[in-house]
């Protein structure tokens, strides 16, 4: 069902950042395979074949290039059209095991070719049911033994007569993913060095006319202090200088090596220029040009791939790096040097962030306007920031994702050492799916993006102003250790508004301890208030106001201080904000915008709401940074093999996919231990009566009618049936209503009353499996009370899902309703997440309603839609 016998053309990076192509070998590659083996040195030939028989090249080529089938697979790596390495596996005698072999061109040794091949071959093998690789290697073959040792898989060795037999289980656990991620980070950073640390830059399409993009980019680089060599390329100005920069007619006329080309030519000329850059050996390009057609865009990317070029854009503002004083943008103002890395898809958002960060004094370390994001993406920028020492804060504006799961894993790692912030783009857009189920309706772009950012540890704001406000706090103050915020104000009414704003933002305003209140009473005027919020009165001096802030911060019940200042002619209280031992955010009433003030850079906001939200975001970052993400738990009783066979049988009969019949849907859920109200299948009145008698108690009869998903709305449901006559009448009524369309009915014991929730999942084309949880029942869509996480869930994430929607207040219980069985709910969510993570053919899954009671959880209805699964490895090293 899920076997994959060929790989599409993909690109990846070697250890030194060199770009290569990886694809499955075919009969057309036979001569290239022969040539690779003929060119091996005697030593390499001996180590590969345990001998020096050069006549083996033809036989090996026939073996590895034969058509797909019999469990064989072979991959090749190409560098600019030359085959530089191959790897293959053949089934062995042991079930689920395959023997592997590889060969790498002598000149490409020690550049990571073998490791890259092993990763891709292992991914292909896992998808095709291989669970372990075995290899026989000469004990003197140190390079090959190192490839296996460095793979990250738990290899076992057995040596005999100078031969080492290696067995590697094809695990994809956290250790393996960490090892692969480190290789990817190192290679990716090497490939980005020409982009952000270029020794020479050429602006192709530079113009002498002021006000053009080419002229603006050239002037920004020249005027910004960039110390490397700078050239202009324009056939109409060759031999002259443009804005003081020497100009040549074409890329091929450049007088020396160039690391970075900034392309500003018209759309129909972009691909040709990129190809010229590749032929000249330029490893990185930024394409400013917009308006490329789909065909032109495809040709541009193909040209960059062919020549191993890293590409930013097209349709972008450019790149900047203040460490090298490179400003290769057409922005009106240069970014001030600083500590914030910025990656945006929108050039306008980039300009705004550059200006705000520069104005605040935070400054920018590196900037990339990713534009249409053909190649270099937010993932690349995260790894770049992680690897250099200047960046202490990352700001992202991301509208689309190439590999969300890799992005989330990378971001989670980077966020452990620096805050990452983003703004949620496209929140008002409609869902991208035709909502055939409640779950599909709930899985909007906003829900899935929020889930991704939550799990990645990224602070997600709702608008650009909120993003800048949070950045101001996180760049200048340590994040608070908790959510408890004390309010100190010289204006009582403003202090009350600030306390309200903190509560609205999800923070708490604690009651100060008796010792803190006594000390405050001793220093503040008699008419002040030492409750929280603390009102110092307007007559307070700067010294006393500062003392009050420090006394409040010293209270062990306080994690941060929000100081609210109403400016008066009596004293400048903004001078009193320094020297606090805990994070401080300030509000100056009447101030027009956020600024950083005082020697320690205390963020000062115009409104209490802005300060409170910034503190809440800082606490959210700290909380996630300090919590281990955890791993999806091992769950007992999962019968994955039987579930895969059930799905495979359905798709064999219905290749295009469709909704599982109710019986198969219920059976599939039971294979993963999901709790269902006891049920039976019935065809006819007598079977329904017998089923009801066997189940006992009040029952429900649900008609199985093709095309009917929401049974209540279609009149396909009969409730609270208490005897044979009720059951008979109900079945007859359904038969009368639906006639020949009635295929039978589910008879189910009626569940006891509880809180109705929705548990569901969808396979998103970009994000993969997404679990949805929220208020359930017939009103679920109207209430729109739900949250989401990417599957598979950890125990912590399952708990967050259960706590975040508003319906969680009912689950926690109150005087009129006992608390629900939250451990059972978390277990159900974990099992659901594993089901959809293990089986990508599940396109939609809806358990609505699921009833949560004090004594357990039970789903009373289920809808499952299957589709041919797209099997892919989200963590495999490859370029977008």
Secondary structure, 3 states (H helix, E strand, C coil): CCCCCCCCCEEEECCCCCEEEEEECCHHHHHHHHHHHHCCCHHHHHHHHCCCCCCHHHHHHHHHCCCCECCEEEEEEEECCEEEEEEEEEECCCCCEEEEEEEECHHHCCCCHHHHHHHHHHHHHHHCCCCEEEEEEECCCHHHHHHHHHCCCCEEEEEECCEEEEEEECCCCHHHHHHHHHHHHHHHHHHHHHHHCCCEEEEECCCCCCCCHHHHHHHHHHHCCCCCEEEEECCCCCCCEECCEEEECCHHHCCCCCCEEEECCCHHHHHHHHHHHHHHCCCEEEECCCCCCHHHHHHHHHHHHHHCCEEEECCCCEEEECCCCEEEECCCCCCCEEEEEEEECCHHHHHHHHHHHHHHCCCEEEEEECCCCCCCCHHHHHHHHHHCCCCCEEEEECCCCCCHHHHHHHHHHHHCCCEEEEECCCCCCCCCCCCCCHHHHHCCHHHHHHHHHHHHCCEEECCHHHHHHHHHHHHHCCCCCCCEEEEEECCHHHHHHHHHHHHHCCCECCCCCHHHHHHHHHHCCCCCECCCCEECCCCCCHHHHHHHHHHHHHCCCCCEEEEEECCCCCCCHHHHCCCCCCEEEEEECCCCCCEEECCCCEEEECCHHHHHHHHHHHHHHHHHHHCCCCCCCCCCCCCHHHHHHHHHHHHHHCCCCEECCHHHHHHHHHHCCCCECCEEEECCHHHHHHHHHHHCCCEEEEEEECCCCCHHHHCCEEEEECCHHHHHHHHHHHHHHHHHHEEEEEEEECCCCCEEEEEEEEEECCCEEEEEEEECCCCHHHHCCEEEEECCCCHHHHHHHHHHCCCHHHHCCECCECCCCHHHHHHHHHHHHHHHHHCCCEEEEEEEEEEEECCEEEECCCEEEECCCCCCCCCCCCCC
